[in-house]
């Protein structure tokens, strides 16, 4: 794609490369749209100061919304697995930690606060922060599903002890996933450097230039990405930075 920016004589060419399928993008937004009401209605049931809202007709309403949104939240990844099993497994693999993640997380404050990404170790299709978000959400999804179904259908069947454990784990999953969600939301919507990630989740593509800079292991392959990274480090050491 070639674009002509106002005030610049030469046109710039952007090469787009595919990152997410249509199902992944629609699934991502529907998951978000079900997570938000789940978190809100869950908090009504969780926080003691919101207890008045959890009683009577209002309580019934919030419980109904929670269950309806839970069905969407629970079923979406299953639909994804049924229709795109290879992509599903590929993405889970890409969320797994790798050696470079520690170095990336160490450099993350300078990266996000001051835009310094030159010294960051090369990343795959997801960077270490995105992986952390993905893993927390996957683990939380499993915990929500098991404990939620137990709370939903297990009354009178499961022992009170098991029921208490289910509520506790469900609450902990909420705390972890809501914290992660807030960081994710801020980076995606408000952080000036992260606009490209939002573009790829809207349109399914990312620019080759952005991928080469921020996801070098994916763009160049691990071997070439490490060579470029090592060469950059040597260059920086030589010039005294
Ligand atoms: C598969 C997904 C989920 C299922 C099946 C599910 C199901 C349930 C059920 C049946 C209850 C009990 C409601 C009642 O008192 O009648 C509950 C409570 C709750 N849910 Fe979920 N839920 C799911 C996802 C979520 C998510 C994503 C969050 C928050 C981000 C959440 C937060 C809560 C909280 C905080 C409570 C109150 C627990 C307590 O009493 O301390 N749930 N959920």
Boltz pocket constraint, residues with backbone or C-beta under 6 A from the ligand:
constraints:
  - pocket:
      binder: B
      contacts: [[A, 35], [A, 38], [A, 39], [A, 41], [A, 42], [A, 43], [A, 45], [A, 46], [A, 63], [A, 66], [A, 67], [A, 70], [A, 71], [A, 73], [A, 74], [A, 141], [A, 144], [A, 145], [A, 147], [A, 148], [A, 149], [A, 151], [A, 152], [A, 167], [A, 170], [A, 171], [A, 173], [A, 174], [A, 177], [A, 178]]
      max_distance: 6.0
